[in-house]
Amino acid sequence: MSLVQRFYDANAEHEWTRLTFEREPHHTLEFRVGMHIMGKYLPPPPARVLDVGSGPGRYAIALAEQGYQVTLFDLSGEELALARRMAQEAGVAGRIEGYEQGSAADLSRFAGGQFDCVLVMGPLYHVITEDARLAVVRESLRVLRRGGVVVAAIINHLGVARDGLTKFPEQYSQPEILGLASSYTLHVQVEQETPFTEAYFAHPLELRRWYEEAGAETIGMAAQEGIAGGLRERCRRLAADPAAWPYSNYLEWIGERSGTLVDHQFVRDHFRHAADYRQFVYDYLVGSSAPPAGIEAYLLEDGASS
């Protein structure tokens, strides 16, 4: 059994709760932005989706609830067992086409061109060698129909460095942590007790290169956490205010080829002027305290649009 499989078998319940609002508001944004991206780029239901590295099925179940036909594929048998239970509880078991266990580098049980969309939201950051990562990329494209969409994720190397400096700077005295700076790779020994398992933390442009060199076209790139990645305490403070949290969609920033974009439709729907939006972001994320006037001072009145 690999270290990665052992880790996720032991942490299946944690993976199910990790993206929930109750456990960590900051991670909820990761899930919401992921679903936002899928809603933007996926073909409409009942398209067939292969979720490679599905874990306990957070994305798979949410897509099944929208009418997609989903196959879950994961290295961890415990994660898949939990996903099966959760799909039944959610009432979407009839839209789940299968629960398959295996390596993301070998999808040979699936025919070429079988799926309209392939999600690769985890495997690429748990594959240590470049050859194995490229095998994952090639397999995800092989099982995709012509014109289909792959949504793939990495853990950003630069974000890991920032996270480490802000959350556990004392660990930078350890050789394996210092090695991240040059190798982008976290090596974990079997006997080690760590909060994570073996991982490769890529530069975002690596993800783009892997897929484009394999023959795919990049249609968009996005930061799932964005600026929220370094603002966990701010997110917790914002989440503690029930009136403010519904308006936290301003954290859903999508990075396209032209740069980082704001969800302008959200701004138009909820704020009187772009200047009010900018001030809102400053007060709640940069400023030292919440604005005295309260959140309603920034928003449209009586549902009127600007």
C-alpha positions, 0 to 999 in steps of 0.5 A: 500500500502506498503512503498516499493510499494509507494517508487517505484511507486513514483520513476519509472522514476528514476529507469529507468535512474538510470543504465544509463551512463548519470546519473551515470557512476558508476551505468552503471557498475552495469548494465554491470556486471549484463548482463555479469553474465547473459551472462555467466550463462543463457541458450541461447535464446529463453529461458523463463525468469521470472524477479521478481522485474523487475522494469521498465525492464532494464534487461528484455528489454535487454534480450528480445533484445537478443531473450529471452522470458521474463515475468516481475513481480513487486510490483509497478504498475507504474514500470510495466506501464513504462516497457510496454512503454519502451518495445514497444519503444525498439521494443521487446513487442512481446518477453514480455510474461506478466506484472504481479504485486504482491509480490515476496513471492507469485508466485502462479499464475505461475506453477512449473517448468515454467521458464528456468531462474529466476531473483531476482535482487531486492526483497531480499533486500526489504524483512525485515523478514527472513521468508519472504526472505526464501519464496522469495527464495523458490518461485523463485526455485519452478517456475524454471525448473530442471537444470534452473538458478536463478540470485539473488542479495542483497545489501552488508551490508559491502558496505552500511557501507562504502558508508555511511562513505564516502557519508553521515557520518553526518547521523551516528548520527541518531539512525536508521542509527546506527541501521544498524550496528547491525540489517542490516535493514533500517526501514523507517517511513511513514512520513520520507523523505529518499533517499531509502525505507525499506531494509535489507542489507545482508552479501553475504554468507547469500544469498548463505545459503538461496539458498543452504538450499532451495536445490540449488547449487551455481555456482558463486558469483559476485560483480556487483559494486566491487571496483567501489562501493567506487570509484564513483568520479574516475568513473566520471573522467574516464567517462569524457574521451571518449578515456578511458571509453571503456577500463573500462571493467577492473571493471568487476571483477567476484567473484567465489568460488576461489576468485575474478577474473579478466576478463583475456580474456579482458586483453589478447585482449587489453593489451600487458602484464598483467603488463601493465594492472596492471599499468593501473588499478593503474594509473586510480584508485589509482594514483593521476593523469592520466598517462602522456603517455595516455591510448594508451601506455598500449594497443596493437597496430594494434589489435595484440594479446599478 
